[in-house]
Amino acid sequence: MSDDTHNASRPGYTRRTYLLDREFQLKYILLLAGMGAGSLGVFGLLAHRLHVSSVSSGVDGGQSLLWLTALGSTGMGVLLGLFGLLFTHRVAGPVHVMSLYVAALAAGRYPRLRPLRKKDELKRFFDRFSEAVDRIRQREADEAYALEVALAALKPVATTPEAREALETLNQLHTRKRQAVDNPTGGTFKSVA
């Protein structure tokens, strides 16, 4: 049975994979699960001690248990909130940096990429992104060089107005490519001519 026939027999079926990056996702799933289990364990132990102490002393521990529950819930919320801030910073930082790089690419420039911070996430994605940008920048530099060589060879033989106009168009393309791959810190593309 062909894939088209197989998919047509099950309309609306979509394959979902929730663990796309197992190392990254499992790390934080286990960390959150551990924090939750640890918090519940501490809360359970405190509640048990409070209950045992109230039963042995003959005092109703309902009010104390209510306060313990409120403090435990607040503490857990604060702890998870702080962890969320740390985690989102490690993800949002690289996403923000990459969005700035994409904006530069959209503007026709090839930015020099700096490495991510030591504890940032998305490093494999960023490495692939950096490699792609470097390869595209190198291809642009090679094309700018090829245009420069072609312009130097064709300039002496371009005698008609049409040929000079075509050379000017090629020169503008060469200039645009050079500007795109120039080092943003002030260095320029090395010209052979």
C-alpha positions, 0 to 999 in steps of 0.5 A: 500500500502506498503512503498516500493510500495509507494516509488517506485511510486515516484522515486527521492522523498526525504523528507527534513526537514530544521529545525532540531533543532528548538530552535537553528536554529530559534534563529539565523534566527530571529536574522539575520532577525532582524539585516537585517530589523533593518539595512534596517529600519535605511537606509530607514529612513536616505534615506527618510530624505536625500530625504526630505531635498534635495527636500526642499532645491532644491538641487540634493541629488543623490550624497549624496544618493549614499554615504549613500548607500555605507556607509550603505552597508559597515556598514551592511557587517561589522556588519554581519561579526562580528556577523558571527565571533561570531556565528561561534566561538560558533559553531566551538569551540565545533566542534573542541573540539569534533573532538579532543575527537573523535581522542582520541577515535580513538586512543583507549583512553577515554578522560575526557570531560570538559563541554562547555563554557557558551555561546557555541552552540551544548550543547545538542549534546555534552551532549549526546556525553559525556554520550555515551563516559562515558558509553563506558568508564564504560563498558571498566572499567567493562570488565577490572575488569572482566578480572582481576578477571578471570586472578586471578582465572585462573592463578593458574590452567594454567599449560599447555603452551597453557593455559599460552599463552591464559592467556597472551593474556587475560592479554594483553587485560586487560592491553589495556583496563586499559590503555584506561580508565586511567585518562589522568591526571595521575590517573590510573584504580583501580585494585582489586588485 
